[in-house]
């Protein structure tokens, strides 16, 4: 597996974990945590996808 694909897989895994945490917090009624998980998860996902797409320019 190329390093670039490993980074994308790691970003996807982190985003999935944060989504699950947001769902659990939403079921518990903790909407502050939901917002935090969605916000940080979105930033991580956007950074990871941007890194994947511009891998050659960055490296």
Backbone as ProteinMPNN parsed JSONL, in Angstrom:
{"seq_chain_A": "XXXXXXXXXXXXXXXXXXXXXXXXXXXXXXXXXXXXXXXXXXXXXXXXXXXXXXXXXXX", "coords_chain_A": {"N_chain_A": [[0.854, -1.178, 0.0], [0.56, 2.137, -0.866], [1.982, 5.032, 0.698], [0.426, 7.287, 0.559], [-2.169, 6.261, 0.222], [-2.429, 4.95, 2.631], [-2.472, 7.093, 4.4], [-4.897, 8.281, 3.65], [-6.635, 6.207, 4.382], [-6.255, 6.206, 7.158], [-7.216, 8.761, 7.801], [-9.882, 8.412, 7.05], [-10.624, 6.475, 8.925], [-10.32, 7.883, 11.374], [-12.224, 9.881, 10.956], [-14.529, 8.307, 10.848], [-14.588, 7.293, 13.49], [-14.982, 9.674, 14.899], [-17.482, 10.376, 13.916], [-19.08, 8.322, 14.934], [-18.773, 8.864, 17.657], [-20.071, 11.339, 17.733], [-22.683, 10.567, 17.079], [-23.332, 8.938, 19.294], [-23.139, 10.835, 21.336], [-25.182, 12.513, 20.52], [-27.416, 10.881, 20.9], [-27.364, 10.779, 23.64], [-28.038, 13.33, 24.227], [-26.187, 15.369, 24.373], [-25.44, 18.003, 22.916], [-23.429, 19.843, 22.558], [-21.088, 18.358, 22.435], [-21.649, 16.94, 20.13], [-21.562, 18.967, 18.17], [-18.87, 19.719, 18.423], [-17.538, 17.326, 17.686], [-18.42, 17.001, 15.055], [-17.445, 19.363, 13.894], [-14.586, 19.223, 14.287], [-14.123, 16.742, 13.1], [-14.87, 17.316, 10.472], [-12.884, 19.153, 9.749], [-10.59, 17.534, 9.94], [-11.198, 15.606, 7.989], [-11.365, 17.246, 5.662], [-8.728, 18.246, 5.571], [-7.298, 15.841, 5.254], [-8.295, 14.835, 2.79], [-7.537, 16.918, 1.121], [-4.752, 16.736, 1.407], [-4.34, 14.193, 0.298], [-5.165, 14.635, -2.356], [-3.297, 16.522, -3.22], [-0.844, 15.317, -3.012], [1.579, 14.914, -4.476], [2.487, 17.53, -4.919], [2.967, 18.412, -2.344], [4.82, 16.639, -1.257]], "CA_chain_A": [[0.0, 0.0, 0.0], [1.284, 3.401, -0.93], [1.836, 5.88, 1.881], [-0.697, 8.197, 0.304], [-3.41, 5.527, 0.484], [-2.454, 4.685, 4.072], [-2.898, 8.345, 5.033], [-6.326, 8.419, 3.393], [-7.32, 5.218, 5.206], [-6.197, 6.688, 8.535], [-8.141, 9.893, 7.897], [-11.232, 7.843, 7.011], [-10.851, 5.814, 10.21], [-10.503, 8.926, 12.39], [-13.516, 10.51, 10.677], [-15.555, 7.347, 11.254], [-14.631, 7.282, 14.951], [-15.588, 10.924, 15.353], [-18.897, 10.309, 13.571], [-19.711, 7.445, 15.928], [-18.826, 9.616, 18.916], [-21.116, 12.355, 17.592], [-23.979, 9.88, 17.154], [-23.545, 8.534, 20.684], [-23.403, 12.056, 22.103], [-26.513, 12.98, 20.139], [-28.404, 10.029, 21.57], [-27.342, 11.149, 25.058], [-28.522, 14.698, 24.356], [-25.056, 16.28, 24.581], [-25.299, 18.606, 21.596], [-22.139, 20.53, 22.476], [-20.116, 17.37, 21.965], [-21.984, 16.649, 18.73], [-21.003, 20.055, 17.363], [-17.417, 19.64, 18.468], [-17.099, 16.169, 16.905], [-18.683, 17.284, 13.639], [-16.513, 20.408, 13.457], [-13.215, 18.715, 14.213], [-14.128, 15.677, 12.092], [-14.89, 17.955, 9.157], [-11.557, 19.725, 9.489], [-9.674, 16.403, 9.701], [-11.539, 15.038, 6.683], [-10.974, 18.187, 4.61], [-7.268, 18.258, 5.499], [-6.851, 14.559, 4.708], [-8.624, 14.763, 1.367], [-6.652, 17.877, 0.453], [-3.409, 16.151, 1.381], [-4.357, 13.092, -0.662], [-5.268, 15.152, -3.721], [-2.104, 17.297, -3.564], [0.269, 14.556, -2.457], [2.806, 15.135, -5.258], [2.936, 18.906, -4.728], [3.415, 18.582, -0.963], [5.987, 15.788, -1.009]], "C_chain_A": [[0.895, 1.235, 0.0], [1.031, 4.216, 0.326], [0.632, 6.795, 1.741], [-2.03, 7.52, 0.595], [-3.543, 5.194, 1.966], [-2.924, 5.932, 4.83], [-4.399, 8.546, 4.836], [-7.131, 7.43, 4.233], [-7.346, 5.652, 6.669], [-7.159, 7.849, 8.753], [-9.584, 9.39, 7.893], [-11.579, 7.174, 8.34], [-11.119, 6.839, 11.319], [-11.857, 9.614, 12.199], [-14.664, 9.592, 11.09], [-15.705, 7.305, 12.773], [-15.31, 8.544, 15.474], [-17.079, 10.972, 15.021], [-19.657, 9.449, 14.573], [-19.824, 8.16, 17.267], [-19.909, 10.69, 18.876], [-22.503, 11.724, 17.683], [-24.309, 9.471, 18.587], [-23.866, 9.755, 21.545], [-24.785, 12.606, 21.771], [-27.616, 12.174, 20.799], [-28.486, 10.329, 23.067], [-27.822, 12.583, 25.293], [-27.426, 15.728, 24.584], [-24.71, 16.944, 23.247], [-24.027, 19.443, 21.445], [-21.061, 19.598, 21.951], [-20.379, 17.007, 20.509], [-21.372, 17.713, 17.825], [-19.496, 20.013, 17.29], [-16.902, 18.488, 17.601], [-17.299, 16.396, 15.408], [-17.704, 18.325, 13.112], [-15.102, 19.898, 13.279], [-13.116, 17.606, 13.165], [-14.128, 16.238, 10.681], [-13.546, 18.55, 8.773], [-10.558, 18.616, 9.169], [-9.932, 15.801, 8.323], [-11.096, 15.953, 5.541], [-9.458, 18.236, 4.447], [-6.746, 16.972, 4.851], [-7.111, 14.425, 3.227], [-7.744, 15.73, 0.572], [-5.225, 17.369, 0.349], [-3.325, 15.039, 0.357], [-4.346, 13.616, -2.107], [-3.994, 15.886, -4.16], [-0.829, 16.619, -3.093], [1.596, 14.861, -3.168], [3.357, 16.543, -5.029], [3.509, 19.12, -3.327], [4.73, 17.853, -0.734], [7.159, 16.233, -1.785]], "O_chain_A": [[1.85, 1.342, 0.769], [-0.025, 4.096, 0.946], [-0.089, 7.041, 2.708], [-2.929, 8.145, 1.158], [-4.653, 5.16, 2.497], [-3.686, 5.828, 5.791], [-5.094, 8.944, 5.77], [-8.196, 7.778, 4.743], [-8.36, 5.479, 7.346], [-7.839, 7.911, 9.777], [-10.416, 9.889, 8.651], [-12.705, 7.297, 8.823], [-12.047, 6.669, 12.11], [-12.555, 9.895, 13.173], [-15.668, 10.062, 11.627], [-16.824, 7.285, 13.286], [-16.124, 8.478, 16.395], [-17.857, 11.553, 15.777], [-20.75, 9.811, 15.007], [-20.853, 8.072, 17.937], [-20.588, 10.925, 19.875], [-23.402, 12.293, 18.303], [-25.442, 9.642, 19.038], [-24.764, 9.708, 22.386], [-25.48, 13.111, 22.653], [-28.636, 12.727, 21.211], [-29.535, 10.158, 23.687], [-27.992, 12.999, 26.439], [-27.724, 16.862, 24.959], [-23.803, 16.505, 22.54], [-23.597, 19.72, 20.325], [-20.228, 19.988, 21.133], [-19.442, 16.791, 19.741], [-20.734, 17.387, 16.824], [-18.907, 20.24, 16.233], [-15.933, 18.657, 16.861], [-16.45, 16.028, 14.597], [-17.188, 18.186, 12.003], [-14.486, 20.114, 12.236], [-12.135, 17.538, 12.425], [-13.465, 15.701, 9.793], [-13.121, 18.465, 7.621], [-9.768, 18.741, 8.232], [-8.993, 15.52, 7.578], [-10.515, 15.485, 4.562], [-8.953, 18.264, 3.325], [-5.858, 17.017, 3.999], [-6.251, 13.955, 2.482], [-7.267, 15.399, -0.514], [-4.567, 17.55, -0.675], [-2.342, 14.947, -0.379], [-3.618, 13.11, -2.961], [-3.65, 15.872, -5.342], [0.162, 17.291, -2.805], [2.622, 15.043, -2.512], [4.572, 16.724, -4.954], [4.429, 19.917, -3.145], [5.642, 18.381, -0.097], [8.226, 15.626, -1.692]]}, "name": "protein", "num_of_chains": 1, "seq": "XXXXXXXXXXXXXXXXXXXXXXXXXXXXXXXXXXXXXXXXXXXXXXXXXXXXXXXXXXX"}
